[in-house]
Amino acid sequence: MQRIANLLVIQNNQVLLLKKPRRDWYVAPGGKMEAGESIYEAAIREFTEETNTTPIGTHLKGIYTMVIEDAGEKVDEWMLFTFAARGLTGIPFEETREGLLEWHPVESLAFLPMAEGDRTNLQFAAHQRGIQYGTFHYTTDFDLLEETIQMSTEEVDCYDGK
């Protein structure tokens, strides 16, 4: 099963997004994990490669299963690990082979063109505490068929129960 890690930087009430040329959809920078790599390492490596910057305060925000269906049959499935960071160091590329990098107000995650599952997980990453889990079922054209979402939060500030 393919594993993908992406990373949403939130800085000064703005998010850094990558506009992919194929559909003109926005995504958080990220990509495929390499063999032996942790999801954390993959998120930072992919983000750095695609933006020319280094994220600050990176933390896990979501774990998702993505299922592609055609006529009710599963044709593809992968895992997505979404991270968020509170800022970055460096100056981002303006354009890469992956697409255009653009800063947008956090609120624009509600309406920018993107896959609906990405909208769900990126809005959670930008606005909510805790970690979100979910499964998204899409058609081969990435029309959302169904989503199932759960979330968890830490109830204490440290592991000794205080």
Secondary structure in CASP SS format (residue, H / E / C, confidence):
PFRMAT SS
TARGET T0000
AUTHOR 0000-0000-0000
METHOD secondary structure of the structure
MODEL  1
M C 1.00
Q E 1.00
R E 1.00
I E 1.00
A E 1.00
N E 1.00
L E 1.00
L E 1.00
V E 1.00
I E 1.00
Q E 1.00
N C 1.00
N C 1.00
Q E 1.00
V E 1.00
L E 1.00
L E 1.00
L E 1.00
K E 1.00
K E 1.00
P C 1.00
R C 1.00
R C 1.00
D C 1.00
W E 1.00
Y E 1.00
V E 1.00
A C 1.00
P C 1.00
G E 1.00
G E 1.00
K E 1.00
M C 1.00
E C 1.00
A C 1.00
G C 1.00
E C 1.00
S C 1.00
I H 1.00
Y H 1.00
E H 1.00
A H 1.00
A H 1.00
I H 1.00
R H 1.00
E H 1.00
F H 1.00
T H 1.00
E H 1.00
E H 1.00
T H 1.00
N C 1.00
T C 1.00
T E 1.00
P E 1.00
I E 1.00
G C 1.00
T C 1.00
H E 1.00
L E 1.00
K E 1.00
G E 1.00
I E 1.00
Y E 1.00
T E 1.00
M E 1.00
V E 1.00
I E 1.00
E E 1.00
D E 1.00
A C 1.00
G C 1.00
E E 1.00
K E 1.00
V E 1.00
D E 1.00
E E 1.00
W E 1.00
M E 1.00
L E 1.00
F E 1.00
T E 1.00
F E 1.00
A E 1.00
A E 1.00
R C 1.00
G E 1.00
L E 1.00
T E 1.00
G C 1.00
I C 1.00
P C 1.00
F C 1.00
E C 1.00
E E 1.00
T E 1.00
R C 1.00
E C 1.00
G E 1.00
L E 1.00
L E 1.00
E E 1.00
W E 1.00
H E 1.00
P E 1.00
V H 1.00
E H 1.00
S H 1.00
L H 1.00
A H 1.00
F C 1.00
L C 1.00
P C 1.00
M C 1.00
A C 1.00
E H 1.00
G H 1.00
D H 1.00
R H 1.00
T H 1.00
N H 1.00
L H 1.00
Q H 1.00
F H 1.00
A H 1.00
A H 1.00
H H 1.00
Q C 1.00
R C 1.00
G C 1.00
I E 1.00
Q E 1.00
Y E 1.00
G E 1.00
T E 1.00
F E 1.00
H E 1.00
Y E 1.00
T E 1.00
T C 1.00
D C 1.00
F C 1.00
D C 1.00
L E 1.00
L E 1.00
E E 1.00
E E 1.00
T E 1.00
I E 1.00
Q E 1.00
M E 1.00
S E 1.00
T C 1.00
E C 1.00
E C 1.00
V C 1.00
D C 1.00
C C 1.00
Y C 1.00
D C 1.00
G C 1.00
K C 1.00
END
